[in-house]
């Protein structure tokens, strides 16, 4: 799976602002059957085209193999991620976000939880973090949802800006709505509320950031 080089998504301080980010559009290739068979070289060319189309079709089906039981929380529970490639992709993603952010000094204490996506080698990652805002002492607890898939060229993890299609978007929303994911969101929401209540300067800074964000929309 591909090292993440892409940016996107907005900071999520609460459950209602959680962002789903897409990962690596899944390959969808339609193989057309050959027409009538002609003689000589034309027949040979048609045959070669058929074999190529069949090979691409098989590859496409392999890429989009559906994970068994992906949609059920019992068979696809929220699990803390230990895969080094996925954790490295997420870490790089937040390093790049920090470098581009005008207000965030860093994202610390990353904890990554995942559910398998609808298709093989895809995941919905729930990333819990503490964000350091410049000149503010209190860290901001946050939760972001990233859609992770497999890059077609390198096979390494990547975090994409957009979901590949409506089907994938619906699948991500289903996974995010499950009870174990909701519990994690509630925990982060409670931590966020506590941090804001404990630091008036932080509360004011967040209000300013929200107002600025609203004004830009």
N, C-alpha and C positions, 0 to 999 in steps of 0.2 A: 504494500500500500504506500502511497506517495507522500513525501515530505511536504507539509503544507507551505505554500508560497503565497497564498491568497488571503485577502483581507475582507472584512465585511462584518455585518451584524452590529448592533448597538449594545451598550452595556445594559445588563438586566439586573435591576435591584430588587425586583419583585416578580411574583408569579405571573402577573398580568402582562408584564413587559418582556417575558421570555421570548427569545428569538430562535426560530428554527433556521439553520443554515444548511445549505445543500452541499452534496459531495459527489463529484465525478459522475457525470451523466452516464447512465447505463446504456450500453450499446444495443440498438434495436435495428436489425437489418432484415429486410424482406427479400427472400430469394425467389426470383421469377423463374418459372419453369420454361424450358425451351419450347419453341414452336415446332412446326412440322419439320421433319428431317429431310434435308436435301442431300444430293450425292456429292462425292469427291471431297474437296477441301472444306466446303461449307459444312458438311456433316461433321468433320473432325473439329472444326471451330465451335460448332454448337455443342458437341460433346464436352469439349474442354470448358466451355462456359458453364455447362450444367454442373460439372464436377466442382468448379470454383464456387458457384452459388450454393451448392449443398454444403461445402466446407464452411462457408461464411455463416450459413444458417445454423449449423451445428454449434459453431463458436458462439453465436448470439444467444442461443438457447442456454448454453453453458454459463454465460455471463449472468443471465437473468434467472438462474435457478432459484426458486423460492425456498426460503427457510421454513422448514416444517414447524408449525406451532408458533410462528413469530408473533401472531396477533393475540396470543393468550398470555396473561401475566404469570400464570402458573408454570408454563413451559418456557417463558422468556422473561425471567425476573430481572429487576434492576440489580446490576452487579458491579462492584468496584473493579475498575479496569487495572490489569497488571501487565497487559501486552506492551512491551517496550516500544514497538513501532507506533502504536496508537498514542501512547503517552508522550512520545517525542514529537509527533505531529501537532498535538495540542499545545505542548510547551512552546514550540516555534511559532504557532499561531498567536499566542499571547505576547511573545516577545515582539513580533511585528506590530501588533496592535499598540503596544506600549510605545514603540518607536514613532508611530504616527499620531498618537493621541496628544492633543494640546493641554490636557489636564491630568492624565493618569501617569503616575511615576512607575507603576508596575502592578502586576497581578501575582499575588503570592498565595501560598498554601493551596495550590491546585489539587482538587480531588475529583477524579473522573469516574463517573458511573455510566455504564452502557446497557443498552438493550440491543439485541440483534435487529437489524432492519428487515424489511420484507424480502430482500434478495441477498443471496450469498455474498459475503465480504462487504456488507454494508452495516452500519451501526448508527444508532441515535445515542449521542453522548451528552450526558448532563454534567456540566462542569461547574463545580462549586469553587469559588475563589474569594479572596479578600483583595479589594482594589485600594491602592494607595493614591489618594488625590494630592496633588502638589500643595504644600504648605498646610495640609490638614493632618493632624496627628492620628485621629481615629480611622481605622480601616473600614471600608464599606463591604459588607458581605454581599455576594451576588451569585446568581445562577444563570448560566447560558446553555442553550441547547444547540449542539452542533451535529450536522449530518455528515457522517464519515463513510467514505467508500474506497474502492480500490482504483488506483490510476491504471489506465489501460496499457501504458507503456512500461512503467517501472514496477507496478504491483505494490507500491508503498502507500501508506495512508495519506490522504489529503482532506482538507476542509474547504468546501466550495462555498461560493457566495449565493448560489441559487439552487433550489431543488430542481431536479431534471424534468419533472412532470407533475401533473395533478395527482396521479396515482401515488407517487412517492410522498407528496405533501399530505395526502389523506392518511397514509400509513404512519407518517411521523406524528401527526396530530393524535391518532389513535394511541400510539405508544405513550405520548406525553400525558394523555388523559387518564392513564391507568393508576390504580391506587398507590402503588409503591412510588411512582414518580411524583404523584401529588403530595405524598408525605414528605418527600425531600424538598419540594417547593415550599411547603408550609414551614419546615425547619429553617430554611434560608430566609423566608419572609419574617419569621420571628426574630432571627439574628439581625436582620436589616433594621427592623423596627427598634430593637434594643439599642443598636449603634446610633441611630438617628436621635433617639430620645436622650442618650447619654452625652451628646455633644452638640450644643447649639450652633457652633461654628460650622460643623459638618452639615447640619440640617439646612442652614442658610446657603451653604455652597451647593448642595444638591438641588435646592429650590431654584437657585440661579441657573444651574446647568439645565434643569428641566425647562425653565422659561426660555432659555436661549435655544434649546432644541425645538421647542414648539414654534418659536418665532421663525426658524429656518424652514419649517415645513410648508 
